[in-house]
Amino acid sequence: MNTPDLGLPMTVPAEGLPARVRIHEVGARDGLQNEKAIVPAAVKAEFVRRLAGTGLTTIEATSFVHPKWVPQLADAEELFPAVADLPVDLPVLVPNERGLDRALALGARRVAVFASATESFAKANLNRTLDEALAMFAPVVARAKAADVHVRGYLSMCFGDPWEGAVPVPQVVRVCRALLDMGCDELSLGDTIGVATPGHVGALLTALTEAGVPVDTLGVHFHDTYGQALSNTLTALRHGVTTVDASAGGLGGCPYAKSATGNLATEDLVWMLRGLGIDTGVDLGRLVATSVWMAAHLGRPSPSRTVRALAGSGADSHQEH
């Protein structure tokens, strides 16, 4: 039985929520970067193209990181030109000025730097102290802005760190302010190990607002390690956030945090938002079909609950919403 054909989920709006949410799709980059078997660039390009065909408007394409650190993304120079003609935003990660040079040379118009809210993760991920990492990003952001390129600042470990444990809210606020002050257009608050709960999410967003961080500059990036990603997302929406990171099929984790499993699945997010009457512009049937296609290439089923629920029931019948 294909439940969407029965008008499910029933649309029941709730007060205090945005009319529209922009999904920042990370499946092609964050979702695939941990795969041990190299996914061919042609398959990645087709994945991005299929994602663009679902109505997603922001699709993170790749990362211009040194191939030694993330071998899966060593094909950035081959992949990006293969998808650059798509009529969607294609942000790419740039870890340093060399990465920025590579991205700009290929015509990238949206880049992201990857910062940390904790000293331990800055050390593990960047081999620098927190302040040294921020200092490294400053010229990257400045040069990107000088080239009229949009800059996103990722902030990992906002809600907990596998080495340090709980992360004080003021510490996260300080790094957010530093990234905005250096010129980032947008911030993504990362729950890298999936330990956030709704009260914590609300407290951080309230603190950021009180510190003068505009809510329209904020996106959220939740992992579903403890099954909290959707409840945390709903809390963020109630606080005015309208950008949510998600990964098609629930692909991905973090190579530097062993306990990090599973990004929020884009399909699960779209199902919830559809039921709330919140517009995403995403065709759920096409999205499910795309994740089923990618899962076949990876040789395992999608971890997304919504993909599993719909994939065997005519989920490729396209549902515009």
ROFI-558843 format. One record per residue (C-alpha): residue in three letters; x, y negated, z negated; residue number from 1. Coordinates in steps of 0.25 Angstrom, whole numbers, plus 5000, padded with zeros to 4 digits. Example, Ala and Ser with C-alpha at 12.3 -4.5 7.8 and 13.67 -1.06 7.14 Angstrom:
BEGIN
NODE   residuo      x      y      z   num
NODE       Ala   5049   5018   4969     1
NODE       Ser   5055   5004   4971     2
***
This chain:
BEGIN
NODE   residuo      x      y      z   num
NODE       Met   5000   5000   5000     1
NODE       Asn   5006   4987   5004     2
NODE       Thr   5001   4978   4992     3
NODE       Pro   5003   4964   4999     4
NODE       Asp   4993   4968   5009     5
NODE       Leu   4983   4969   4997     6
NODE       Gly   4986   4954   4994     7
NODE       Leu   4996   4958   4983     8
NODE       Pro   5002   4953   4975     9
NODE       Met   4990   4944   4972    10
NODE       Thr   4994   4930   4972    11
NODE       Val   4991   4924   4959    12
NODE       Pro   4999   4910   4957    13
NODE       Ala   5004   4906   4943    14
NODE       Glu   5005   4892   4938    15
NODE       Gly   5018   4885   4937    16
NODE       Leu   5025   4892   4949    17
NODE       Pro   5031   4886   4962    18
NODE       Ala   5023   4887   4975    19
NODE       Arg   5035   4892   4982    20
NODE       Val   5048   4900   4979    21
NODE       Arg   5060   4900   4988    22
NODE       Ile   5067   4914   4987    23
NODE       His   5082   4913   4988    24
NODE       Glu   5085   4927   4994    25
NODE       Val   5098   4933   4990    26
NODE       Gly   5097   4947   4995    27
NODE       Ala   5107   4946   5007    28
NODE       Arg   5118   4940   4998    29
NODE       Asp   5115   4943   4983    30
NODE       Gly   5107   4956   4986    31
NODE       Leu   5118   4962   4995    32
NODE       Gln   5131   4958   4989    33
NODE       Asn   5132   4969   4979    34
NODE       Glu   5129   4980   4990    35
NODE       Lys   5141   4990   4990    36
NODE       Ala   5139   4994   5004    37
NODE       Ile   5142   4982   5014    38
NODE       Val   5129   4978   5020    39
NODE       Pro   5132   4974   5035    40
NODE       Ala   5131   4960   5038    41
NODE       Ala   5121   4963   5049    42
NODE       Val   5112   4969   5039    43
NODE       Lys   5113   4958   5029    44
NODE       Ala   5110   4948   5041    45
NODE       Glu   5098   4956   5044    46
NODE       Phe   5094   4956   5030    47
NODE       Val   5095   4941   5029    48
NODE       Arg   5087   4940   5042    49
NODE       Arg   5076   4949   5037    50
NODE       Leu   5075   4941   5024    51
NODE       Ala   5074   4928   5032    52
NODE       Gly   5062   4935   5039    53
NODE       Thr   5055   4936   5026    54
NODE       Gly   5053   4921   5024    55
NODE       Leu   5064   4920   5014    56
NODE       Thr   5071   4906   5016    57
NODE       Thr   5084   4907   5008    58
NODE       Ile   5092   4920   5010    59
NODE       Glu   5106   4920   5004    60
NODE       Ala   5114   4926   5015    61
NODE       Thr   5128   4929   5010    62
NODE       Ser   5140   4925   5001    63
NODE       Phe   5153   4919   5006    64
NODE       Val   5161   4926   4995    65
NODE       His   5174   4932   4996    66
NODE       Pro   5172   4946   5002    67
NODE       Lys   5180   4953   4991    68
NODE       Trp   5170   4948   4981    69
NODE       Val   5157   4952   4988    70
NODE       Pro   5161   4962   5000    71
NODE       Gln   5146   4963   5003    72
NODE       Leu   5146   4948   5007    73
NODE       Ala   5159   4948   5015    74
NODE       Asp   5151   4947   5028    75
NODE       Ala   5146   4933   5025    76
NODE       Glu   5152   4927   5038    77
NODE       Glu   5146   4938   5046    78
NODE       Leu   5132   4937   5039    79
NODE       Phe   5129   4922   5038    80
NODE       Pro   5130   4919   5053    81
NODE       Ala   5121   4931   5056    82
NODE       Val   5109   4925   5048    83
NODE       Ala   5113   4910   5049    84
NODE       Asp   5102   4907   5059    85
NODE       Leu   5091   4911   5050    86
NODE       Pro   5081   4900   5046    87
NODE       Val   5083   4902   5031    88
NODE       Asp   5093   4897   5021    89
NODE       Leu   5105   4906   5020    90
NODE       Pro   5113   4903   5007    91
NODE       Val   5127   4909   5005    92
NODE       Leu   5135   4910   4993    93
NODE       Val   5149   4903   4993    94
NODE       Pro   5158   4906   4981    95
NODE       Asn   5168   4896   4984    96
NODE       Glu   5173   4886   4994    97
NODE       Arg   5178   4897   5003    98
NODE       Gly   5164   4903   5003    99
NODE       Leu   5158   4890   5006   100
NODE       Asp   5168   4888   5018   101
NODE       Arg   5163   4901   5024   102
NODE       Ala   5149   4898   5022   103
NODE       Leu   5149   4884   5028   104
NODE       Ala   5157   4889   5040   105
NODE       Leu   5145   4898   5043   106
NODE       Gly   5135   4887   5042   107
NODE       Ala   5129   4890   5028   108
NODE       Arg   5120   4879   5023   109
NODE       Arg   5117   4885   5009   110
NODE       Val   5128   4891   5000   111
NODE       Ala   5128   4895   4985   112
NODE       Val   5138   4896   4974   113
NODE       Phe   5138   4906   4963   114
NODE       Ala   5140   4901   4949   115
NODE       Ser   5138   4907   4936   116
NODE       Ala   5132   4903   4923   117
NODE       Thr   5142   4911   4915   118
NODE       Glu   5157   4911   4913   119
NODE       Ser   5158   4927   4914   120
NODE       Phe   5151   4928   4927   121
NODE       Ala   5159   4916   4933   122
NODE       Lys   5171   4924   4929   123
NODE       Ala   5166   4937   4935   124
NODE       Asn   5160   4931   4948   125
NODE       Leu   5170   4920   4951   126
NODE       Asn   5182   4922   4942   127
NODE       Arg   5180   4908   4936   128
NODE       Thr   5175   4901   4924   129
NODE       Leu   5161   4895   4925   130
NODE       Asp   5167   4881   4927   131
NODE       Glu   5177   4886   4937   132
NODE       Ala   5166   4892   4945   133
NODE       Leu   5158   4879   4945   134
NODE       Ala   5171   4872   4949   135
NODE       Met   5173   4881   4961   136
NODE       Phe   5159   4879   4966   137
NODE       Ala   5159   4864   4965   138
NODE       Pro   5167   4862   4978   139
NODE       Val   5159   4873   4985   140
NODE       Val   5146   4866   4981   141
NODE       Ala   5152   4852   4985   142
NODE       Arg   5157   4857   4999   143
NODE       Ala   5143   4864   5002   144
NODE       Lys   5135   4851   4998   145
NODE       Ala   5145   4843   5007   146
NODE       Ala   5141   4852   5018   147
NODE       Asp   5126   4850   5015   148
NODE       Val   5125   4865   5011   149
NODE       His   5115   4869   5000   150
NODE       Val   5121   4875   4988   151
NODE       Arg   5115   4885   4978   152
NODE       Gly   5122   4888   4965   153
NODE       Tyr   5120   4902   4960   154
NODE       Leu   5121   4903   4945   155
NODE       Ser   5123   4917   4940   156
NODE       Met   5121   4922   4926   157
NODE       Cys   5111   4912   4922   158
NODE       Phe   5104   4921   4912   159
NODE       Gly   5114   4931   4907   160
NODE       Asp   5128   4936   4910   161
NODE       Pro   5133   4950   4909   162
NODE       Trp   5146   4946   4901   163
NODE       Glu   5141   4934   4893   164
NODE       Gly   5126   4938   4891   165
NODE       Ala   5116   4927   4889   166
NODE       Val   5119   4914   4896   167
NODE       Pro   5116   4901   4889   168
NODE       Val   5106   4892   4897   169
NODE       Pro   5114   4880   4895   170
NODE       Gln   5126   4887   4902   171
NODE       Val   5117   4890   4914   172
NODE       Val   5112   4876   4914   173
NODE       Arg   5126   4870   4914   174
NODE       Val   5131   4878   4926   175
NODE       Cys   5118   4875   4934   176
NODE       Arg   5120   4860   4932   177
NODE       Ala   5135   4861   4936   178
NODE       Leu   5130   4868   4949   179
NODE       Leu   5120   4858   4952   180
NODE       Asp   5129   4846   4949   181
NODE       Met   5140   4852   4959   182
NODE       Gly   5129   4851   4970   183
NODE       Cys   5121   4864   4970   184
NODE       Asp   5108   4862   4976   185
NODE       Glu   5102   4875   4970   186
NODE       Leu   5105   4884   4958   187
NODE       Ser   5101   4899   4957   188
NODE       Leu   5100   4904   4943   189
NODE       Gly   5105   4918   4943   190
NODE       Asp   5101   4929   4933   191
NODE       Thr   5113   4937   4937   192
NODE       Ile   5111   4949   4928   193
NODE       Gly   5095   4948   4927   194
NODE       Val   5094   4945   4912   195
NODE       Ala   5085   4933   4913   196
NODE       Thr   5072   4933   4907   197
NODE       Pro   5060   4922   4909   198
NODE       Gly   5063   4914   4896   199
NODE       His   5078   4913   4900   200
NODE       Val   5074   4909   4914   201
NODE       Gly   5065   4898   4909   202
NODE       Ala   5075   4893   4899   203
NODE       Leu   5086   4891   4909   204
NODE       Leu   5077   4884   4919   205
NODE       Thr   5071   4875   4908   206
NODE       Ala   5086   4872   4904   207
NODE       Leu   5090   4869   4918   208
NODE       Thr   5078   4859   4920   209
NODE       Glu   5082   4852   4907   210
NODE       Ala   5096   4851   4913   211
NODE       Gly   5091   4844   4925   212
NODE       Val   5092   4855   4935   213
NODE       Pro   5081   4854   4945   214
NODE       Val   5073   4867   4945   215
NODE       Asp   5072   4866   4961   216
NODE       Thr   5087   4868   4961   217
NODE       Leu   5085   4882   4954   218
NODE       Gly   5084   4896   4959   219
NODE       Val   5083   4908   4951   220
NODE       His   5091   4922   4954   221
NODE       Phe   5086   4933   4945   222
NODE       His   5090   4947   4944   223
NODE       Asp   5080   4958   4940   224
NODE       Thr   5090   4966   4932   225
NODE       Tyr   5080   4966   4920   226
NODE       Gly   5067   4965   4928   227
NODE       Gln   5066   4950   4925   228
NODE       Ala   5068   4943   4939   229
NODE       Leu   5054   4940   4942   230
NODE       Ser   5050   4935   4929   231
NODE       Asn   5062   4926   4928   232
NODE       Thr   5059   4921   4942   233
NODE       Leu   5044   4918   4938   234
NODE       Thr   5050   4910   4926   235
NODE       Ala   5059   4902   4935   236
NODE       Leu   5047   4899   4944   237
NODE       Arg   5039   4894   4933   238
NODE       His   5051   4884   4930   239
NODE       Gly   5050   4879   4944   240
NODE       Val   5061   4887   4951   241
NODE       Thr   5057   4890   4965   242
NODE       Thr   5070   4897   4971   243
NODE       Val   5071   4912   4967   244
NODE       Asp   5083   4921   4972   245
NODE       Ala   5079   4935   4976   246
NODE       Ser   5085   4946   4983   247
NODE       Ala   5077   4954   4994   248
NODE       Gly   5075   4968   4989   249
NODE       Gly   5081   4965   4975   250
NODE       Leu   5095   4967   4981   251
NODE       Gly   5107   4962   4973   252
NODE       Gly   5114   4960   4960   253
NODE       Cys   5127   4953   4956   254
NODE       Pro   5141   4959   4959   255
NODE       Tyr   5147   4953   4947   256
NODE       Ala   5137   4956   4937   257
NODE       Lys   5135   4971   4936   258
NODE       Ser   5122   4970   4928   259
NODE       Ala   5115   4962   4939   260
NODE       Thr   5105   4970   4947   261
NODE       Gly   5095   4966   4957   262
NODE       Asn   5091   4952   4961   263
NODE       Leu   5076   4949   4961   264
NODE       Ala   5070   4955   4973   265
NODE       Thr   5064   4945   4983   266
NODE       Glu   5052   4954   4985   267
NODE       Asp   5049   4955   4971   268
NODE       Leu   5050   4939   4970   269
NODE       Val   5041   4937   4982   270
NODE       Trp   5030   4947   4977   271
NODE       Met   5030   4939   4963   272
NODE       Leu   5029   4926   4970   273
NODE       Arg   5019   4930   4980   274
NODE       Gly   5010   4934   4969   275
NODE       Leu   5012   4921   4962   276
NODE       Gly   5008   4914   4975   277
NODE       Ile   5022   4908   4977   278
NODE       Asp   5026   4906   4991   279
NODE       Thr   5040   4912   4995   280
NODE       Gly   5038   4912   5010   281
NODE       Val   5043   4927   5010   282
NODE       Asp   5036   4938   5017   283
NODE       Leu   5037   4949   5007   284
NODE       Gly   5034   4961   5017   285
NODE       Arg   5046   4956   5025   286
NODE       Leu   5055   4955   5013   287
NODE       Val   5052   4969   5008   288
NODE       Ala   5055   4974   5022   289
NODE       Thr   5068   4967   5022   290
NODE       Ser   5072   4973   5008   291
NODE       Val   5068   4987   5013   292
NODE       Trp   5076   4985   5025   293
NODE       Met   5088   4980   5017   294
NODE       Ala   5086   4992   5006   295
NODE       Ala   5087   5002   5018   296
NODE       His   5101   4996   5022   297
NODE       Leu   5106   4997   5007   298
NODE       Gly   5101   5011   5006   299
NODE       Arg   5092   5009   4994   300
NODE       Pro   5078   5004   4990   301
NODE       Ser   5075   4989   4986   302
NODE       Pro   5075   4987   4971   303
NODE       Ser   5064   4977   4973   304
NODE       Arg   5050   4981   4967   305
NODE       Thr   5042   4974   4978   306
NODE       Val   5050   4980   4989   307
NODE       Arg   5048   4994   4983   308
NODE       Ala   5033   4991   4981   309
NODE       Leu   5031   4986   4995   310
NODE       Ala   5041   4993   5004   311
NODE       Gly   5033   5006   5005   312
NODE       Ser   5020   4999   5007   313
NODE       Gly   5021   4991   5020   314
NODE       Ala   5029   4980   5014   315
NODE       Asp   5034   4976   5027   316
NODE       Ser   5021   4971   5031   317
NODE       His   5024   4956   5031   318
NODE       Gln   5017   4948   5020   319
NODE       Glu   5018   4933   5022   320
NODE       His   5018   4924   5010   321
***
